[in-house]
Amino acid sequence: MSTTSAASGSKKPVVLILAIIGVLAIIVGILYMVGATPAFLNIGSHVHNKGGGHLIRGAVAIVVGLGLGVFAFIQNKKS
């Protein structure tokens, strides 16, 4: 077994976890944009401003999800 195959085998779980978190972030971002977020994601948001910032939070979540997806894709291509 060479060192390159051992190193690429250890990256697979990390790539899978990054991809799953990226997809979940995109889903949460879409839920924020639509305004259908579950109650556990709105903790503390009712204190400062009622309903404000959902578009910003949604956009940030989608950008983070896409960034994680691209990073996972690049890491998968390297192996």
C-alpha positions as CSV (number, residue, x, y, z in Angstrom):
1,M,0.0,0.0,0.0
2,S,1.5,3.3,-1.0
3,T,1.3,6.5,1.0
4,T,-0.9,8.2,-1.7
5,S,-3.6,5.5,-1.4
6,A,-3.6,5.7,2.4
7,A,-3.9,9.5,2.3
8,S,-6.7,9.5,-0.2
9,G,-8.6,6.9,1.7
10,S,-8.6,9.1,4.8
11,K,-10.1,12.1,2.9
12,K,-13.2,10.3,1.9
13,P,-15.1,10.7,5.2
14,V,-14.1,14.3,5.4
15,V,-15.4,14.9,1.9
16,L,-18.6,13.2,2.6
17,I,-19.2,15.2,5.8
18,L,-18.4,18.4,4.0
19,A,-20.8,17.6,1.2
20,I,-23.6,16.6,3.7
21,I,-23.1,19.8,5.7
22,G,-23.1,21.8,2.5
23,V,-26.4,20.3,1.3
24,L,-28.0,20.9,4.8
25,A,-26.8,24.5,4.7
26,I,-28.4,25.1,1.3
27,I,-31.7,23.5,2.5
28,V,-31.7,25.8,5.6
29,G,-30.9,28.8,3.4
30,I,-33.8,28.0,1.2
31,L,-36.1,27.6,4.2
32,Y,-34.9,31.0,5.5
33,M,-35.7,32.6,2.1
34,V,-39.2,31.1,2.0
35,G,-39.8,32.0,5.7
36,A,-40.6,28.4,6.7
37,T,-37.9,27.9,9.2
38,P,-38.4,25.5,12.1
39,A,-38.8,27.1,15.6
40,F,-35.4,25.8,16.8
41,L,-33.6,28.0,14.1
42,N,-35.4,31.1,15.2
43,I,-34.0,31.2,18.7
44,G,-33.2,34.8,19.7
45,S,-34.4,36.3,16.4
46,H,-37.7,37.4,18.0
47,V,-35.9,39.5,20.6
48,H,-34.1,41.9,18.3
49,N,-36.2,42.2,15.2
50,K,-39.4,40.4,14.3
51,G,-38.9,38.6,11.1
52,G,-36.1,40.7,9.8
53,G,-32.9,39.4,8.3
54,H,-34.3,36.2,6.8
55,L,-33.1,37.0,3.3
56,I,-29.6,37.8,4.6
57,R,-29.4,34.7,6.7
58,G,-30.7,32.6,3.8
59,A,-28.2,34.1,1.4
60,V,-25.3,33.5,3.9
61,A,-26.4,29.9,4.4
62,I,-26.7,29.3,0.7
63,V,-23.2,30.8,0.0
64,V,-21.7,28.7,2.8
65,G,-23.4,25.6,1.5
66,L,-22.1,26.2,-2.0
67,G,-18.6,26.9,-0.7
68,L,-18.6,23.7,1.3
69,G,-19.8,21.8,-1.8
70,V,-17.1,23.3,-4.0
71,F,-14.5,22.6,-1.4
72,A,-15.7,18.9,-1.1
73,F,-15.7,18.6,-4.9
74,I,-12.1,19.9,-5.1
75,Q,-10.9,17.6,-2.3
76,N,-12.5,14.7,-4.0
77,K,-10.9,15.5,-7.4
78,K,-7.4,15.7,-5.8
79,S,-7.6,12.1,-4.5
